[in-house]
Amino acid sequence: MSEEAPDLALSEDIRRLLLQVILRCQGIVHENVLLTCLLKLNEVEVEPEEEFREEVWLDKLGVYIADMNVKLSGLNYRIVKVGHGMGKNYVTSQLPTQMLGFRQLSPSNRFYVYVNVVSTKETELSTTFKASEIEFVKWAIEQLATLRQIDDNPEGIEFGIEREIDRILNDCIREDEQLPFKLRYWTTYTVNSMKLMSYSELATSEVERLLSKLCELKWFYKTQHGSYGLDLKALLELEDYLIETFAMLSCPSCQRIVTQGVLCTGCVSRERTEENGTEQSMWHVDCFEYYLNHVSKNCNVCESNLLEAGAYLV
């Protein structure tokens, strides 16, 4: 079926089915996956040879989400659209290949996340975990909210986010003919599984089970190297707690917590020399690309050259 402009009327059945998709994906689903569902429900084919007005259907999806949020407000839940720190190209490349149709859609870093808007950290944990498990979860969150030491970029170890940042850097300085260009420094919020397994109050098998459960709930994610990090759902539902308790930093562009992207080491060096500390800057991948190309190649806080002072935050 060729595309027709969607009318203004909302289908109750489609709204209900889209919400079911979000919930069945543990409350977090990529924009292109949800958009593909909307197109299939409306029997719209995304054909490369035909003109397809993607922005029209994204607007329609936004209207459905807004309508869901009106109905969810009485239940103290909300569906929030948020960008992933690893950037649109990498995130889109990781989508499941069995989802037909989205390959023709534009790359996107955006996810729709189903979140509780009123619960505290304690109530959120208590509804999901037993009392004996909560202390481990709180301890693990503390580990994953602590930035590791900044080191020289290790040779022989490469992450997907590093390749994406390299692409941005080399596109930005192409005219200087200094290719290939890489950042010198590297750091991370992720924690090796062995560190988390060292928790002494629970058996190793119990810790493994809890880590698997936290990943299923989309609070934690596991890297290809066996480390764990805070996933989007935890970053949204625990945002205030993470900022107030662990002083986690927000991106100057989108104002969301950054756990993956680029960190300015110039800010870190200046903080160490000033008694009262100072602001620091870090960006998500897509925010960093926009900042370099449209704002400045120097840090907005300490004015360091980011090509020299930037660190991969993986």
N, C-alpha and C positions, 0 to 999 in steps of 0.2 A: 504493500500500500504506500503510495507516495505521501509525502508530508503535507498536512494542512495546518494552518495556524490554529492553535488550541483556543477553544472558546473560553469565556470567563467563568462558566459554571464549573464547580468542582464536583467530581464524582465521589460520593461517600464510599463506594466500594474500593476505588483506587486509593483514596486516603487511608483506608483501613489496611489495605494490602501493603502499601508502602511502609506504614508503621510496623506491620508484622515483619517485613524484611529487616528493618533496623533492629528490632528486638531479637530476632533469630540470629543476627550477627553479633550478639552480646552487646548491643547498644552502640555499635560503632561501625559505620559503613562508608566506603569511599563514594564521593560525589558521582563519579562516572558509573559506578555499579548501580546506584539508586536511580540515576538518570536513565540508564539502560532499561531498568525495570519499568519506569514510567513510559518510555517509548514503546516497549513491548506490550504493555497494558493498553496503550492507545493504538496498537498495530501500526506503528510508524517504523519504517525501515531506514537505516542510516546507510545510504548508498553513496560511495565516493563520487560517482558520475553525476549525481543529482545535487541540486542546491539544497543544503540542509541548514536551517537556521538554528544552530545550537543554542544561541543566546536566548531565543524565544522559549525554548523548552527548559532551559535553566531557570528562567523567570517563572515559568509555570511550576517547576519543582519548588521554587522558593515560596510560591503562593500556597502550595500544599503543606509545606513545612510550617508556615505561619499559621495556617488553619489548625494543624495538629497542636501547635503550642497554645492556642487559645483553649482548646479542649483539655490539654494536659495541665494547664495552670492550676486548676482546682485540685490536682493530685500532687502538686509541688514538683513536677517534672518538666523538663524542657529539652528540646532538641537544638543543640548548638552547632553552628558551622564553624570549623576551625581548620587552619592550615597545618600540615605536618612539617616538622622541622627539616626533614631530609630533602624537601623540594619536589616540585611537580614531575620532573623527568624521572627521577629514581622511583618515586612512589607509584607513578602510573605503570612503570615497567614491571612492578611486582604484583600487579593485579592478576587474579586467577584467569588462566587462558580459556577456561570453559565458559566464561561470560561472553557470549557472542554479541557483537555490536559495538562494544565500548572502544575497540581498537581504532575506530574511525573518529572518536571524540578527541577533543583537545586535551593535552596533558593537564592534570590538575593535582594540586597538593591538598585539596580540601576534603574533609571528612565531616559527616553528620554524626553527632555524638549525643546519646540519650543520657541526661544527667539529672541527679537530684539537686534541686536548687536551694533546699533549706537545711538538709542534714549536716551535722558537724562531722568531723573526722571520727569521733567516738561512735556516734549513732550509725554512721555508714559502715564501720567495721563490725559493730555488734549485730547488724542485720545479716551479715554474711559469714562471720567466723565465730567459733566458740571462744569462750573467755581464755582458754589455754593457748589459743592460736594468735590472739590479738597482739600480745607482746612481741611475738616474732615479726608479725607484719609491720608493726610500728618501728621495730629495730631495723628491719630490712629497708623500709622507706627512708629512714635516716641515712643508711649506707648509700642509697641510690640518689639522695639529695645532696651528697657531699662531692664537690669537685676534686678530682685527683690532681696530683702534682703535674705541672707543665714540664714536658721533656722535649728533647729534640725528636723530630719525627722518625720513628723506627724504620729501618730498611727491611724490605721483605714482607711487610705486613701492610695490606691495602684494604680499605673499607669502601663500600659503595658511595658513601657520602664524600669521601676524599676525592674520588674520581669526578664527582659532580662539581665540587669546589674547584678542582683543577681546571675543568672546562670553563668555568666562570672567569677564573683568573687569566687564563690564556686568551680567551676572547677579549677580555678587557685590555690587555697589554699587547695585543697582536701587532700594533703599529710599531712597537719598540723592538720587535724581532728578538726577544729574549726567551724564546720557547725551547723546550717546555719549561714552565715555571711551576714551582711547588712552594708551599709554605714550609717554614723551617720547624715550626713547633707543633705539638700534639698534646691533647688532653681528653679526658672523658669523665662522664658521670657514671658510666656503667661499672658493674662490679663482677668479678670472676665468681663463678658458681662455688668454687672451693671456699671463698670468703663467707658466702652465705651459709654454706654447709657447716661452718665452724660454730654456729649458734649452739651453745651448750645445753640449753634447757629442753631441747627436743631431739628425738632420734633423727638420724640422717634421712631415713625413709619418710618420716613425717615432714621434714623440711622439703624434700623433693616433691611430696604430694602438694604441699602448700604453694610452692613455686609454680607447679603446673596449674593449680587452680587460679592463682593470680594472673597467669598468662591467659587462661581461658576467659577470665573476667575482663581482659584488656586493661588491667592495671599495670602489669609488668609485660615486657617483651624479652625474648631471648635472642641474642645475636648468633651469627654463624660461627663465632669463635667461642661460644659457650658462656658468655657474660649476660647479665641481666640489666635492664634499664626501666625507667618509669615510662609507661605508655600514655597515649593521649587521654584516655579516660581518667587516669589518676591525676594527670596534670591539670585537668579541668575541674574535677570534683574536689581536689585537695589544693587548689590554686592558692587560696588565701593562707592556708596552713603552711604550705611549702615556702611561701614568701616570708611570712611572719616568723616562722620557727627556724628556717634554715637559710634565710636571706637569698633564696634562689632569684636569679636575675631575669628580667623581662626584656624582650626585644624592643629597641627604640622605635621600630617601624610598626609592629602589630600589637605591641603591649602584652604578648603572651610569653609565658616562661620558656626559656631556651635550654634545651638539653642536647641539641644537635645543631651544628652549624659552624660558626667562626667566632673565636674569642680574641679580643685585643689584649696581647700580653703587655703592651705599654701601660694600660690601666692597672694591671696586676703589679707591675714593677713600681709604679707610682704609689700604689696603696701601701706597699711594703716600706716605703721611705717616709710616709706621712703618718704621724702619730694617730690621727683621728680617722684614718682611712679615706676612701674616696669612692666616687662612682666607678662602675666598670661597664664596658660595652661588650655585648655578644649578639649575634644575629642568626636567625634561621637561614637556610640556604637561599631560598628565593628572596628573602628580605635583603640578604647580603648582596645578591646580584643587582637588585634595584639600587641599593645604596651606592655601590661602586660605580654604576653606570649613570646614575641621575643625581647623586648628591655629592659624594666626595670619595677620594681614595684614602683620606685621612680619618682617623677615629673622631667621632663626634664629642668625645669626652676629653681625651688627652692629646688629640691631634697627631698621634703617631701615624706613620705611613703603614697602612694595613698590609701592604705587600711585603713589608719587612717584619712587622710586629704581629701579624695575624697567626692564629693557631687553629689547627683542625680540632673541632669539638665533635668527637665521634660517639 
